[in-house]
Amino acid sequence: MIEAINALNSLPSTAPGVFSTANIWKSFFGNSCDSIGTSTTWLYYAIYGRDGQVSSTKSFDDFVPFGGWTVAGGNVYIKKVGSDVAIPALCGNPALQANVDLIYGPNE
């Protein structure tokens, strides 16, 4: 993981991001990748309740640092605040649809 992030960071005009939760991150990497969040890599995260639904709280107050990411460090960038929303009939074709996340960012 670190090698892939470092390779992307070395490319001009790139700013790679990661989507994860603290639990998912820990299950895959434990503490072995705790420095990724200290690079230019930004984080897109979600907080899921016991019911499996994503938190709809539009703030970063519930963020618990992991992977080196911190709110104070400015690299916690986006939070998923709603379940997927289906957008039907893309380009006028009823067979095409997109699922999008409802998000919260620091500029809202």
A tleap script that builds the chain and sets N, CA, C and O, in Angstrom:
source leaprc.protein.ff14SB
mol = sequence {
  NMET ILE GLU ALA ILE ASN ALA LEU ASN SER
  LEU PRO SER THR ALA PRO GLY VAL PHE SER
  THR ALA ASN ILE TRP LYS SER PHE PHE GLY
  ASN SER CYS ASP SER ILE GLY THR SER THR
  THR TRP LEU TYR TYR ALA ILE TYR GLY ARG
  ASP GLY GLN VAL SER SER THR LYS SER PHE
  ASP ASP PHE VAL PRO PHE GLY GLY TRP THR
  VAL ALA GLY GLY ASN VAL TYR ILE LYS LYS
  VAL GLY SER ASP VAL ALA ILE PRO ALA LEU
  CYS GLY ASN PRO ALA LEU GLN ALA ASN VAL
  ASP LEU ILE TYR GLY PRO ASN CGLU
}
set mol.1.N position { 0.825 -1.191 0.000 }
set mol.1.CA position { 0.000 0.000 0.000 }
set mol.1.C position { 0.866 1.251 0.000 }
set mol.1.O position { 0.647 2.157 -0.804 }
set mol.2.N position { 1.835 1.309 0.882 }
set mol.2.CA position { 2.692 2.495 0.957 }
set mol.2.C position { 3.422 2.712 -0.357 }
set mol.2.O position { 3.560 3.848 -0.812 }
set mol.3.N position { 3.890 1.634 -0.970 }
set mol.3.CA position { 4.607 1.756 -2.244 }
set mol.3.C position { 3.704 2.330 -3.331 }
set mol.3.O position { 4.136 3.173 -4.117 }
set mol.4.N position { 2.452 1.877 -3.377 }
set mol.4.CA position { 1.507 2.388 -4.377 }
set mol.4.C position { 1.211 3.868 -4.146 }
set mol.4.O position { 1.196 4.654 -5.093 }
set mol.5.N position { 0.979 4.243 -2.905 }
set mol.5.CA position { 0.713 5.649 -2.582 }
set mol.5.C position { 1.914 6.510 -2.928 }
set mol.5.O position { 1.756 7.574 -3.527 }
set mol.6.N position { 3.113 6.071 -2.563 }
set mol.6.CA position { 4.324 6.834 -2.872 }
set mol.6.C position { 4.524 6.986 -4.373 }
set mol.6.O position { 4.952 8.042 -4.840 }
set mol.7.N position { 4.218 5.939 -5.129 }
set mol.7.CA position { 4.342 6.022 -6.595 }
set mol.7.C position { 3.364 7.052 -7.151 }
set mol.7.O position { 3.729 7.838 -8.025 }
set mol.8.N position { 2.139 7.059 -6.662 }
set mol.8.CA position { 1.155 8.041 -7.120 }
set mol.8.C position { 1.551 9.451 -6.701 }
set mol.8.O position { 1.387 10.395 -7.474 }
set mol.9.N position { 2.069 9.601 -5.487 }
set mol.9.CA position { 2.499 10.919 -5.014 }
set mol.9.C position { 3.653 11.478 -5.829 }
set mol.9.O position { 3.819 12.695 -5.915 }
set mol.10.N position { 4.455 10.602 -6.429 }
set mol.10.CA position { 5.604 11.070 -7.200 }
set mol.10.C position { 5.223 11.590 -8.584 }
set mol.10.O position { 6.030 12.246 -9.243 }
set mol.11.N position { 4.002 11.302 -9.027 }
set mol.11.CA position { 3.549 11.791 -10.328 }
set mol.11.C position { 3.166 13.263 -10.221 }
set mol.11.O position { 2.631 13.687 -9.197 }
set mol.12.N position { 3.431 14.043 -11.256 }
set mol.12.CA position { 3.052 15.457 -11.198 }
set mol.12.C position { 1.535 15.625 -11.152 }
set mol.12.O position { 0.795 14.892 -11.809 }
set mol.13.N position { 1.095 16.583 -10.382 }
set mol.13.CA position { -0.327 16.963 -10.297 }
set mol.13.C position { -1.235 15.838 -9.831 }
set mol.13.O position { -2.370 15.735 -10.297 }
set mol.14.N position { -0.769 15.000 -8.931 }
set mol.14.CA position { -1.638 13.964 -8.385 }
set mol.14.C position { -1.775 14.144 -6.883 }
set mol.14.O position { -0.855 14.611 -6.212 }
set mol.15.N position { -2.912 13.775 -6.376 }
set mol.15.CA position { -3.171 13.782 -4.936 }
set mol.15.C position { -4.067 12.585 -4.646 }
set mol.15.O position { -5.288 12.724 -4.581 }
set mol.16.N position { -3.467 11.410 -4.472 }
set mol.16.CA position { -4.278 10.214 -4.275 }
set mol.16.C position { -5.054 10.260 -2.971 }
set mol.16.O position { -4.629 10.878 -1.995 }
set mol.17.N position { -6.190 9.599 -2.976 }
set mol.17.CA position { -7.016 9.507 -1.790 }
set mol.17.C position { -7.364 8.061 -1.488 }
set mol.17.O position { -7.224 7.177 -2.332 }
set mol.18.N position { -7.819 7.846 -0.272 }
set mol.18.CA position { -8.192 6.519 0.194 }
set mol.18.C position { -9.589 6.608 0.791 }
set mol.18.O position { -9.892 7.549 1.525 }
set mol.19.N position { -10.448 5.630 0.480 }
set mol.19.CA position { -11.733 5.512 1.163 }
set mol.19.C position { -11.607 4.347 2.126 }
set mol.19.O position { -11.298 3.228 1.718 }
set mol.20.N position { -11.847 4.613 3.418 }
set mol.20.CA position { -11.781 3.556 4.418 }
set mol.20.C position { -12.511 3.983 5.681 }
set mol.20.O position { -12.880 5.145 5.849 }
set mol.21.N position { -12.704 3.025 6.549 }
set mol.21.CA position { -13.145 3.286 7.915 }
set mol.21.C position { -12.010 2.808 8.812 }
set mol.21.O position { -11.134 2.068 8.364 }
set mol.22.N position { -12.020 3.222 10.064 }
set mol.22.CA position { -10.968 2.792 10.984 }
set mol.22.C position { -10.954 1.268 11.122 }
set mol.22.O position { -9.882 0.663 11.144 }
set mol.23.N position { -12.115 0.649 11.215 }
set mol.23.CA position { -12.180 -0.807 11.382 }
set mol.23.C position { -11.671 -1.551 10.157 }
set mol.23.O position { -10.933 -2.528 10.283 }
set mol.24.N position { -12.060 -1.093 8.978 }
set mol.24.CA position { -11.579 -1.747 7.754 }
set mol.24.C position { -10.071 -1.591 7.638 }
set mol.24.O position { -9.370 -2.550 7.316 }
set mol.25.N position { -9.568 -0.388 7.897 }
set mol.25.CA position { -8.131 -0.133 7.809 }
set mol.25.C position { -7.371 -1.067 8.746 }
set mol.25.O position { -6.394 -1.701 8.348 }
set mol.26.N position { -7.827 -1.145 9.987 }
set mol.26.CA position { -7.140 -1.971 10.977 }
set mol.26.C position { -7.183 -3.447 10.595 }
set mol.26.O position { -6.203 -4.160 10.806 }
set mol.27.N position { -8.300 -3.922 10.035 }
set mol.27.CA position { -8.392 -5.331 9.667 }
set mol.27.C position { -7.440 -5.687 8.526 }
set mol.27.O position { -6.956 -6.817 8.465 }
set mol.28.N position { -7.163 -4.748 7.624 }
set mol.28.CA position { -6.249 -5.017 6.513 }
set mol.28.C position { -4.790 -4.749 6.869 }
set mol.28.O position { -3.907 -5.522 6.500 }
set mol.29.N position { -4.537 -3.652 7.588 }
set mol.29.CA position { -3.165 -3.197 7.760 }
set mol.29.C position { -2.670 -3.156 9.200 }
set mol.29.O position { -1.471 -2.998 9.430 }
set mol.30.N position { -3.565 -3.294 10.171 }
set mol.30.CA position { -3.138 -3.160 11.563 }
set mol.30.C position { -2.494 -1.796 11.750 }
set mol.30.O position { -3.053 -0.778 11.342 }
set mol.31.N position { -1.337 -1.776 12.358 }
set mol.31.CA position { -0.595 -0.525 12.539 }
set mol.31.C position { 0.537 -0.385 11.528 }
set mol.31.O position { 1.336 0.547 11.619 }
set mol.32.N position { 0.613 -1.303 10.565 }
set mol.32.CA position { 1.759 -1.322 9.650 }
set mol.32.C position { 1.756 -0.185 8.636 }
set mol.32.O position { 2.793 0.097 8.036 }
set mol.33.N position { 0.626 0.471 8.431 }
set mol.33.CA position { 0.557 1.562 7.457 }
set mol.33.C position { 0.116 2.851 8.129 }
set mol.33.O position { -0.677 3.602 7.561 }
set mol.34.N position { 0.613 3.116 9.320 }
set mol.34.CA position { 0.176 4.295 10.057 }
set mol.34.C position { 0.786 5.602 9.568 }
set mol.34.O position { 0.458 6.662 10.101 }
set mol.35.N position { 1.656 5.556 8.578 }
set mol.35.CA position { 2.258 6.804 8.101 }
set mol.35.C position { 1.657 7.296 6.791 }
set mol.35.O position { 2.069 8.344 6.293 }
set mol.36.N position { 0.702 6.581 6.220 }
set mol.36.CA position { 0.127 7.011 4.943 }
set mol.36.C position { -0.556 8.362 5.079 }
set mol.36.O position { -0.420 9.216 4.202 }
set mol.37.N position { -1.284 8.565 6.159 }
set mol.37.CA position { -1.994 9.814 6.362 }
set mol.37.C position { -1.095 11.012 6.610 }
set mol.37.O position { -1.568 12.148 6.624 }
set mol.38.N position { 0.192 10.774 6.805 }
set mol.38.CA position { 1.111 11.896 6.988 }
set mol.38.C position { 1.696 12.361 5.664 }
set mol.38.O position { 2.438 13.342 5.624 }
set mol.39.N position { 1.370 11.666 4.582 }
set mol.39.CA position { 1.811 12.094 3.246 }
set mol.39.C position { 0.768 13.054 2.684 }
set mol.39.O position { -0.044 13.595 3.435 }
set mol.40.N position { 0.783 13.265 1.391 }
set mol.40.CA position { -0.205 14.144 0.764 }
set mol.40.C position { -1.488 13.394 0.435 }
set mol.40.O position { -2.366 13.937 -0.236 }
set mol.41.N position { -1.607 12.174 0.891 }
set mol.41.CA position { -2.775 11.348 0.641 }
set mol.41.C position { -3.936 11.795 1.521 }
set mol.41.O position { -3.782 11.933 2.734 }
set mol.42.N position { -5.095 12.020 0.914 }
set mol.42.CA position { -6.257 12.454 1.675 }
set mol.42.C position { -7.171 11.279 1.946 }
set mol.42.O position { -7.081 10.243 1.287 }
set mol.43.N position { -8.049 11.442 2.917 }
set mol.43.CA position { -8.941 10.378 3.347 }
set mol.43.C position { -10.396 10.742 3.117 }
set mol.43.O position { -10.825 11.859 3.404 }
set mol.44.N position { -11.142 9.792 2.598 }
set mol.44.CA position { -12.594 9.845 2.448 }
set mol.44.C position { -13.101 8.722 3.352 }
set mol.44.O position { -12.815 7.552 3.095 }
set mol.45.N position { -13.843 9.054 4.396 }
set mol.45.CA position { -14.223 8.038 5.368 }
set mol.45.C position { -15.721 8.013 5.619 }
set mol.45.O position { -16.460 8.893 5.180 }
set mol.46.N position { -16.148 6.984 6.333 }
set mol.46.CA position { -17.544 6.841 6.735 }
set mol.46.C position { -17.571 6.261 8.143 }
set mol.46.O position { -16.661 5.545 8.561 }
set mol.47.N position { -18.631 6.588 8.855 }
set mol.47.CA position { -18.892 5.992 10.163 }
set mol.47.C position { -20.202 5.222 10.034 }
set mol.47.O position { -21.237 5.803 9.710 }
set mol.48.N position { -20.157 3.921 10.285 }
set mol.48.CA position { -21.343 3.087 10.173 }
set mol.48.C position { -21.866 2.728 11.559 }
set mol.48.O position { -21.086 2.405 12.456 }
set mol.49.N position { -23.165 2.782 11.733 }
set mol.49.CA position { -23.797 2.391 12.982 }
set mol.49.C position { -23.997 0.888 13.057 }
set mol.49.O position { -23.709 0.161 12.107 }
set mol.50.N position { -24.486 0.439 14.181 }
set mol.50.CA position { -24.745 -0.991 14.362 }
set mol.50.C position { -25.786 -1.518 13.386 }
set mol.50.O position { -25.813 -2.710 13.080 }
set mol.51.N position { -26.640 -0.630 12.902 }
set mol.51.CA position { -27.668 -1.023 11.940 }
set mol.51.C position { -27.126 -1.100 10.513 }
set mol.51.O position { -27.862 -1.432 9.584 }
set mol.52.N position { -25.834 -0.793 10.342 }
set mol.52.CA position { -25.223 -0.832 9.023 }
set mol.52.C position { -25.408 0.429 8.212 }
set mol.52.O position { -24.907 0.527 7.092 }
set mol.53.N position { -26.121 1.393 8.761 }
set mol.53.CA position { -26.361 2.654 8.064 }
set mol.53.C position { -25.226 3.637 8.352 }
set mol.53.O position { -24.647 3.642 9.438 }
set mol.54.N position { -24.931 4.450 7.373 }
set mol.54.CA position { -23.871 5.433 7.517 }
set mol.54.C position { -24.376 6.620 8.345 }
set mol.54.O position { -25.542 7.001 8.254 }
set mol.55.N position { -23.490 7.189 9.142 }
set mol.55.CA position { -23.837 8.358 9.951 }
set mol.55.C position { -24.178 9.534 9.045 }
set mol.55.O position { -23.515 9.756 8.033 }
set mol.56.N position { -25.215 10.287 9.411 }
set mol.56.CA position { -25.595 11.449 8.611 }
set mol.56.C position { -25.107 12.755 9.232 }
set mol.56.O position { -25.511 13.832 8.795 }
set mol.57.N position { -24.245 12.675 10.244 }
set mol.57.CA position { -23.726 13.859 10.922 }
set mol.57.C position { -22.768 14.614 10.011 }
set mol.57.O position { -21.743 14.075 9.594 }
set mol.58.N position { -23.104 15.862 9.705 }
set mol.58.CA position { -22.277 16.666 8.802 }
set mol.58.C position { -21.230 17.440 9.591 }
set mol.58.O position { -21.295 18.663 9.720 }
set mol.59.N position { -20.274 16.700 10.108 }
set mol.59.CA position { -19.104 17.284 10.779 }
set mol.59.C position { -18.042 16.192 10.848 }
set mol.59.O position { -18.321 15.018 10.604 }
set mol.60.N position { -16.840 16.592 11.180 }
set mol.60.CA position { -15.751 15.630 11.365 }
set mol.60.C position { -15.532 15.337 12.845 }
set mol.60.O position { -14.514 14.745 13.207 }
set mol.61.N position { -16.461 15.736 13.703 }
set mol.61.CA position { -16.306 15.568 15.149 }
set mol.61.C position { -16.243 14.107 15.583 }
set mol.61.O position { -15.700 13.808 16.646 }
set mol.62.N position { -16.785 13.194 14.784 }
set mol.62.CA position { -16.778 11.785 15.148 }
set mol.62.C position { -15.550 11.037 14.637 }
set mol.62.O position { -15.429 9.830 14.847 }
set mol.63.N position { -14.645 11.737 13.971 }
set mol.63.CA position { -13.475 11.080 13.393 }
set mol.63.C position { -12.487 10.676 14.482 }
set mol.63.O position { -12.122 11.483 15.337 }
set mol.64.N position { -12.062 9.412 14.439 }
set mol.64.CA position { -11.031 8.900 15.337 }
set mol.64.C position { -9.805 8.618 14.467 }
set mol.64.O position { -9.897 7.830 13.525 }
set mol.65.N position { -8.658 9.242 14.759 }
set mol.65.CA position { -7.480 9.090 13.907 }
set mol.65.C position { -7.065 7.630 13.681 }
set mol.65.O position { -7.093 6.809 14.598 }
set mol.66.N position { -6.684 7.336 12.446 }
set mol.66.CA position { -6.112 6.035 12.082 }
set mol.66.C position { -5.280 6.236 10.834 }
set mol.66.O position { -5.489 7.197 10.094 }
set mol.67.N position { -4.344 5.343 10.595 }
set mol.67.CA position { -3.511 5.380 9.398 }
set mol.67.C position { -2.632 6.619 9.279 }
set mol.67.O position { -2.020 6.842 8.235 }
set mol.68.N position { -2.563 7.423 10.327 }
set mol.68.CA position { -1.803 8.670 10.290 }
set mol.68.C position { -2.660 9.875 9.942 }
set mol.68.O position { -2.178 11.006 10.006 }
set mol.69.N position { -3.929 9.661 9.574 }
set mol.69.CA position { -4.812 10.771 9.236 }
set mol.69.C position { -5.329 11.455 10.493 }
set mol.69.O position { -5.666 10.800 11.480 }
set mol.70.N position { -5.386 12.763 10.443 }
set mol.70.CA position { -5.973 13.549 11.531 }
set mol.70.C position { -6.757 14.698 10.918 }
set mol.70.O position { -6.425 15.176 9.833 }
set mol.71.N position { -7.785 15.133 11.606 }
set mol.71.CA position { -8.547 16.289 11.129 }
set mol.71.C position { -7.664 17.530 11.189 }
set mol.71.O position { -7.687 18.360 10.280 }
set mol.72.N position { -6.889 17.652 12.259 }
set mol.72.CA position { -6.008 18.813 12.412 }
set mol.72.C position { -4.958 18.869 11.316 }
set mol.72.O position { -4.503 19.950 10.943 }
set mol.73.N position { -4.571 17.708 10.796 }
set mol.73.CA position { -3.575 17.668 9.731 }
set mol.73.C position { -4.118 18.113 8.389 }
set mol.73.O position { -3.354 18.304 7.443 }
set mol.74.N position { -5.432 18.283 8.294 }
set mol.74.CA position { -6.044 18.777 7.070 }
set mol.74.C position { -6.188 17.761 5.966 }
set mol.74.O position { -6.574 18.115 4.852 }
set mol.75.N position { -5.885 16.487 6.247 }
set mol.75.CA position { -5.964 15.490 5.181 }
set mol.75.C position { -7.170 14.570 5.311 }
set mol.75.O position { -7.306 13.626 4.532 }
set mol.76.N position { -8.056 14.827 6.287 }
set mol.76.CA position { -9.359 14.172 6.334 }
set mol.76.C position { -10.256 15.084 5.526 }
set mol.76.O position { -10.614 16.171 5.980 }
set mol.77.N position { -10.619 14.652 4.342 }
set mol.77.CA position { -11.151 15.565 3.347 }
set mol.77.C position { -12.654 15.446 3.110 }
set mol.77.O position { -13.338 16.455 2.936 }
set mol.78.N position { -13.167 14.217 3.102 }
set mol.78.CA position { -14.573 14.000 2.774 }
set mol.78.C position { -15.129 12.920 3.697 }
set mol.78.O position { -14.435 11.967 4.050 }
set mol.79.N position { -16.384 13.087 4.077 }
set mol.79.CA position { -17.083 12.085 4.891 }
set mol.79.C position { -18.375 11.695 4.182 }
set mol.79.O position { -19.148 12.553 3.758 }
set mol.80.N position { -18.595 10.404 4.062 }
set mol.80.CA position { -19.854 9.918 3.509 }
set mol.80.C position { -20.929 10.129 4.565 }
set mol.80.O position { -20.775 9.675 5.699 }
set mol.81.N position { -22.018 10.814 4.210 }
set mol.81.CA position { -23.074 11.116 5.181 }
set mol.81.C position { -24.439 10.571 4.771 }
set mol.81.O position { -25.447 10.887 5.403 }
set mol.82.N position { -24.479 9.776 3.747 }
set mol.82.CA position { -25.751 9.203 3.325 }
set mol.82.C position { -25.531 7.968 2.497 }
set mol.82.O position { -24.485 7.793 1.872 }
set mol.83.N position { -26.529 7.115 2.501 }
set mol.83.CA position { -26.454 5.899 1.698 }
set mol.83.C position { -26.477 6.248 0.220 }
set mol.83.O position { -26.801 7.369 -0.171 }
set mol.84.N position { -26.130 5.276 -0.576 }
set mol.84.CA position { -26.114 5.489 -2.019 }
set mol.84.C position { -27.481 5.968 -2.507 }
set mol.84.O position { -28.521 5.481 -2.062 }
set mol.85.N position { -27.458 6.913 -3.410 }
set mol.85.CA position { -28.669 7.420 -4.034 }
set mol.85.C position { -28.615 7.032 -5.503 }
set mol.85.O position { -27.635 7.324 -6.188 }
set mol.86.N position { -29.646 6.385 -5.982 }
set mol.86.CA position { -29.686 5.966 -7.379 }
set mol.86.C position { -30.187 7.111 -8.247 }
set mol.86.O position { -31.203 7.738 -7.945 }
set mol.87.N position { -29.470 7.371 -9.313 }
set mol.87.CA position { -29.885 8.371 -10.299 }
set mol.87.C position { -30.264 7.587 -11.556 }
set mol.87.O position { -29.387 7.104 -12.273 }
set mol.88.N position { -31.556 7.461 -11.825 }
set mol.88.CA position { -31.988 6.639 -12.960 }
set mol.88.C position { -31.892 7.375 -14.291 }
set mol.88.O position { -31.776 8.599 -14.349 }
set mol.89.N position { -31.943 6.601 -15.331 }
set mol.89.CA position { -32.044 7.086 -16.707 }
set mol.89.C position { -30.940 8.065 -17.083 }
set mol.89.O position { -31.218 9.182 -17.518 }
set mol.90.N position { -29.693 7.647 -16.917 }
set mol.90.CA position { -28.578 8.482 -17.356 }
set mol.90.C position { -28.620 8.637 -18.867 }
set mol.90.O position { -28.879 7.673 -19.587 }
set mol.91.N position { -28.374 9.807 -19.332 }
set mol.91.CA position { -28.349 10.112 -20.765 }
set mol.91.C position { -29.646 9.701 -21.451 }
set mol.91.O position { -29.641 9.361 -22.634 }
set mol.92.N position { -30.763 9.730 -20.715 }
set mol.92.CA position { -32.048 9.387 -21.296 }
set mol.92.C position { -32.292 7.904 -21.472 }
set mol.92.O position { -33.328 7.508 -22.005 }
set mol.93.N position { -31.350 7.070 -21.032 }
set mol.93.CA position { -31.489 5.626 -21.180 }
set mol.93.C position { -31.936 5.029 -19.850 }
set mol.93.O position { -31.171 5.051 -18.886 }
set mol.94.N position { -33.168 4.490 -19.771 }
set mol.94.CA position { -33.661 3.948 -18.499 }
set mol.94.C position { -32.879 2.736 -18.004 }
set mol.94.O position { -32.998 2.365 -16.836 }
set mol.95.N position { -32.087 2.116 -18.866 }
set mol.95.CA position { -31.291 0.961 -18.447 }
set mol.95.C position { -30.025 1.383 -17.703 }
set mol.95.O position { -29.406 0.571 -17.016 }
set mol.96.N position { -29.642 2.647 -17.839 }
set mol.96.CA position { -28.434 3.134 -17.186 }
set mol.96.C position { -28.791 3.891 -15.919 }
set mol.96.O position { -29.699 4.722 -15.915 }
set mol.97.N position { -28.078 3.600 -14.853 }
set mol.97.CA position { -28.273 4.363 -13.624 }
set mol.97.C position { -26.942 4.457 -12.903 }
set mol.97.O position { -26.064 3.617 -13.102 }
set mol.98.N position { -26.790 5.459 -12.078 }
set mol.98.CA position { -25.575 5.640 -11.283 }
set mol.98.C position { -25.960 5.681 -9.817 }
set mol.98.O position { -27.015 6.205 -9.461 }
set mol.99.N position { -25.117 5.137 -8.977 }
set mol.99.CA position { -25.285 5.243 -7.535 }
set mol.99.C position { -24.240 6.223 -7.028 }
set mol.99.O position { -23.050 6.062 -7.298 }
set mol.100.N position { -24.675 7.219 -6.309 }
set mol.100.CA position { -23.758 8.242 -5.803 }
set mol.100.C position { -23.863 8.300 -4.290 }
set mol.100.O position { -24.902 7.979 -3.713 }
set mol.101.N position { -22.775 8.713 -3.653 }
set mol.101.CA position { -22.752 8.900 -2.210 }
set mol.101.C position { -23.130 10.339 -1.878 }
set mol.101.O position { -22.806 11.263 -2.624 }
set mol.102.N position { -23.809 10.518 -0.767 }
set mol.102.CA position { -24.013 11.843 -0.220 }
set mol.102.C position { -22.797 12.122 0.658 }
set mol.102.O position { -22.457 11.310 1.519 }
set mol.103.N position { -22.139 13.264 0.449 }
set mol.103.CA position { -20.884 13.526 1.152 }
set mol.103.C position { -20.915 14.867 1.873 }
set mol.103.O position { -21.737 15.734 1.579 }
set mol.104.N position { -20.005 15.011 2.817 }
set mol.104.CA position { -19.766 16.257 3.542 }
set mol.104.C position { -18.304 16.584 3.378 }
set mol.104.O position { -17.452 15.711 3.539 }
set mol.105.N position { -17.999 17.819 3.062 }
set mol.105.CA position { -16.618 18.250 2.933 }
set mol.105.C position { -16.357 19.471 3.782 }
set mol.105.O position { -17.298 20.076 4.297 }
set mol.106.N position { -15.105 19.847 3.939 }
set mol.106.CA position { -14.738 20.949 4.819 }
set mol.106.C position { -15.253 22.316 4.365 }
set mol.106.O position { -15.247 23.263 5.152 }
set mol.107.N position { -15.691 22.434 3.135 }
set mol.107.CA position { -16.156 23.734 2.629 }
set mol.107.C position { -17.673 23.884 2.726 }
set mol.107.O position { -18.235 24.821 2.160 }
set mol.108.N position { -18.330 22.988 3.424 }
set mol.108.CA position { -19.798 23.066 3.524 }
set mol.108.C position { -20.231 23.693 4.816 }
set mol.108.O position { -21.429 23.835 5.062 }
savepdb mol mol.pdb
quit
